[in-house]
Every structure is written in structure tokens, then in C-alpha cells.
Amino acid sequence: MAYIMKTIPGGLISIKASYVISIRKPNSLEGAKVLGQPLMINAGHIVFLSFNVEGHVTYFMTNGFEISMKVLYEEAEEAFNRAKAGEEKIIR
């Protein structure tokens, strides 16, 4: 089944690669690459969810990375809350 975001028991969020805008650390020249595979994020490493300076929905991580996505804020928030609760759900 095709999905954009889904949560997996164990606190993981899976995001389809084509909906990830960037993965980067502030004040660095280059970001990380997704290479077409779904991005797996541990919800326990997310500090908060907000918008970055370009206005994209962004997960801010404990290691300093910012993961910006082409999804609605409500969808990212639901994925974060469901993953923290350990529930499995396809968000969109």
C-alpha cells in the first residue's frame, strides 16, 4: 500500500523519500541524502516540531539535524504523537 507517512510500533516514523525536502544541520554546507528509500525517524530523538526559516514543516532532532518535509503540520504532528504512543498508523 502506498503511503506518505506512517508510524511503526517501537516509536518509528517512516516518510516517503519524495516528500523529504532536506535533511541538514544548521551552519553546515551540505545536508544528507535520502537516495529514494523511505526515511526512518525515531520519535524519541525529535525535540520539537515547527516551521523552519523557509516555512517548511520541520522535525528538529536532538543531534542538531532539521528534517523538512512537504506535508501538513497536522499530519506531522499526528505522526509524532502516534509514534510516541507506539501505535501503528498510515497517516496519508
C-alpha positions as a Markdown table, in Angstrom:
| # | Residue | x | y | z |
|---|---|---|---|---|
| 1 | Met | 0.0 | 0.0 | 0.0 |
| 2 | Ala | 1.3 | 3.4 | -0.9 |
| 3 | Tyr | 1.8 | 5.9 | 1.9 |
| 4 | Ile | 3.5 | 9.3 | 2.6 |
| 5 | Met | 3.9 | 9.0 | 6.3 |
| 6 | Lys | 3.3 | 6.1 | 8.6 |
| 7 | Thr | 4.1 | 5.1 | 12.2 |
| 8 | Ile | 5.5 | 1.8 | 13.2 |
| 9 | Pro | 5.4 | 0.2 | 16.7 |
| 10 | Gly | 8.6 | 1.0 | 18.6 |
| 11 | Gly | 8.3 | 4.8 | 18.1 |
| 12 | Leu | 9.4 | 5.0 | 14.4 |
| 13 | Ile | 8.1 | 7.3 | 11.7 |
| 14 | Ser | 8.5 | 6.4 | 8.1 |
| 15 | Ile | 8.4 | 9.2 | 5.5 |
| 16 | Lys | 8.4 | 8.6 | 1.7 |
| 17 | Ala | 11.6 | 10.0 | 0.2 |
| 18 | Ser | 9.9 | 12.2 | -2.3 |
| 19 | Tyr | 8.2 | 14.2 | 0.5 |
| 20 | Val | 11.5 | 15.0 | 2.3 |
| 21 | Ile | 12.7 | 18.4 | 1.3 |
| 22 | Ser | 16.0 | 18.4 | 3.2 |
| 23 | Ile | 18.0 | 16.9 | 6.0 |
| 24 | Arg | 20.6 | 19.2 | 7.2 |
| 25 | Lys | 22.4 | 20.7 | 10.2 |
| 26 | Pro | 22.3 | 24.5 | 10.6 |
| 27 | Asn | 25.6 | 26.2 | 9.7 |
| 28 | Ser | 26.8 | 23.3 | 7.6 |
| 29 | Leu | 27.5 | 23.5 | 3.9 |
| 30 | Glu | 25.9 | 20.2 | 2.8 |
| 31 | Gly | 22.9 | 18.1 | 4.0 |
| 32 | Ala | 22.3 | 14.4 | 4.0 |
| 33 | Lys | 20.8 | 12.5 | 1.1 |
| 34 | Val | 17.8 | 10.2 | 1.2 |
| 35 | Leu | 18.5 | 8.2 | -2.1 |
| 36 | Gly | 15.0 | 7.1 | -2.8 |
| 37 | Gln | 14.4 | 5.0 | 0.3 |
| 38 | Pro | 11.9 | 5.8 | 3.0 |
| 39 | Leu | 13.3 | 7.9 | 5.8 |
| 40 | Met | 13.0 | 6.3 | 9.3 |
| 41 | Ile | 12.9 | 8.6 | 12.2 |
| 42 | Asn | 13.0 | 7.6 | 15.9 |
| 43 | Ala | 10.3 | 9.7 | 17.6 |
| 44 | Gly | 12.3 | 9.7 | 20.8 |
| 45 | His | 15.0 | 11.8 | 19.1 |
| 46 | Ile | 12.6 | 14.5 | 18.0 |
| 47 | Val | 12.9 | 17.6 | 20.2 |
| 48 | Phe | 10.0 | 19.6 | 18.7 |
| 49 | Leu | 8.0 | 20.1 | 15.5 |
| 50 | Ser | 7.7 | 23.5 | 13.9 |
| 51 | Phe | 8.4 | 25.5 | 10.8 |
| 52 | Asn | 11.9 | 26.3 | 9.6 |
| 53 | Val | 13.0 | 29.7 | 8.3 |
| 54 | Glu | 11.8 | 28.8 | 4.8 |
| 55 | Gly | 8.4 | 28.0 | 6.1 |
| 56 | His | 8.5 | 24.2 | 5.7 |
| 57 | Val | 7.2 | 21.7 | 8.3 |
| 58 | Thr | 10.3 | 20.5 | 10.1 |
| 59 | Tyr | 11.3 | 18.0 | 12.8 |
| 60 | Phe | 14.1 | 19.3 | 14.9 |
| 61 | Met | 16.3 | 16.5 | 16.2 |
| 62 | Thr | 18.4 | 16.0 | 19.4 |
| 63 | Asn | 21.6 | 15.6 | 17.2 |
| 64 | Gly | 21.0 | 19.1 | 15.6 |
| 65 | Phe | 19.6 | 17.9 | 12.3 |
| 66 | Glu | 16.5 | 19.5 | 10.8 |
| 67 | Ile | 14.3 | 17.3 | 8.7 |
| 68 | Ser | 12.0 | 19.4 | 6.4 |
| 69 | Met | 9.0 | 17.8 | 4.7 |
| 70 | Lys | 6.3 | 18.5 | 2.2 |
| 71 | Val | 3.4 | 17.6 | 4.5 |
| 72 | Leu | 0.8 | 19.4 | 6.5 |
| 73 | Tyr | 1.7 | 20.4 | 10.1 |
| 74 | Glu | -1.3 | 18.4 | 11.4 |
| 75 | Glu | -0.1 | 15.2 | 9.6 |
| 76 | Ala | 3.4 | 15.6 | 11.0 |
| 77 | Glu | 2.0 | 16.3 | 14.5 |
| 78 | Glu | -0.2 | 13.2 | 14.3 |
| 79 | Ala | 2.7 | 11.0 | 13.2 |
| 80 | Phe | 4.8 | 12.3 | 16.0 |
| 81 | Asn | 2.1 | 11.7 | 18.7 |
| 82 | Arg | 1.2 | 8.2 | 17.3 |
| 83 | Ala | 4.9 | 7.2 | 17.2 |
| 84 | Lys | 5.5 | 8.4 | 20.8 |
| 85 | Ala | 2.5 | 6.3 | 21.8 |
| 86 | Gly | 3.8 | 3.3 | 19.9 |
| 87 | Glu | 0.8 | 3.0 | 17.6 |
| 88 | Glu | 0.9 | 1.8 | 14.0 |
| 89 | Lys | -1.0 | 4.0 | 11.6 |
| 90 | Ile | -0.8 | 5.2 | 8.0 |
| 91 | Ile | -1.2 | 9.0 | 8.2 |
| 92 | Arg | -1.5 | 9.7 | 4.4 |
